[in-house]
Amino acid sequence: MDIRKKTRELSGTAAGKAREAIGRTKETAGRARGDAGLEHRGRAEKAMGKVKQAVEKGRHTLKH
């Protein structure tokens, strides 16, 4: 099963946290293997997770 498909199914903040965790894992794996590309992709995915969480937090603030 594709992880990205699963994170799309999660709602808001949970998807952001999941994406951040996946990114952290990829970043660590890239560092351990000496794979700079995987490490960079992990950082990018982790950042996307943080952005998604911030957007959801802003959306929640606007609703209430």
C-alpha positions in Angstrom: 0.0 0.0 0.0 1.3 3.4 -0.9 2.1 5.6 2.2 1.2 8.8 0.4 -2.3 7.5 -0.5 -2.8 6.6 3.2 -1.7 10.1 4.4 -4.1 11.7 2.0 -6.9 9.7 3.6 -6.0 11.0 7.0 -7.6 14.3 8.0 -5.7 17.5 8.6 -3.3 17.5 11.4 -3.0 13.7 11.5 -1.9 13.7 7.9 0.7 16.4 8.7 2.1 14.4 11.6 2.2 11.2 9.5 4.0 13.0 6.7 6.5 14.5 9.2 7.2 11.1 10.7 7.7 9.6 7.2 10.1 12.4 6.3 12.0 12.0 9.6 12.4 8.3 8.8 13.6 8.9 5.3 16.0 11.6 6.5 17.5 9.3 9.1 17.7 6.4 6.6 19.4 8.6 4.1 21.9 9.8 6.6 22.6 6.2 7.8 23.1 4.9 4.2 25.0 7.9 3.0 22.3 8.6 0.5 22.1 12.4 0.2 19.1 12.3 -2.1 17.0 10.2 0.3 18.1 12.5 3.1 17.0 15.6 1.2 13.7 14.0 0.2 13.1 13.2 3.8 13.8 16.8 4.9 11.4 18.0 2.2 8.6 15.6 3.3 9.1 16.5 6.9 8.8 20.2 6.0 5.6 19.5 4.0 4.2 17.8 7.1 4.9 20.8 9.3 3.3 23.1 6.7 0.2 20.9 6.6 -0.1 21.0 10.3 0.3 24.8 10.3 -2.3 25.2 7.6 -4.7 23.0 9.6 -4.1 25.0 12.8 -4.8 28.2 10.9 -7.9 26.7 9.4 -9.1 25.6 12.8 -8.4 29.1 14.2 -10.4 30.8 11.5 -13.4 28.5 12.1 -13.5 29.3 15.8 
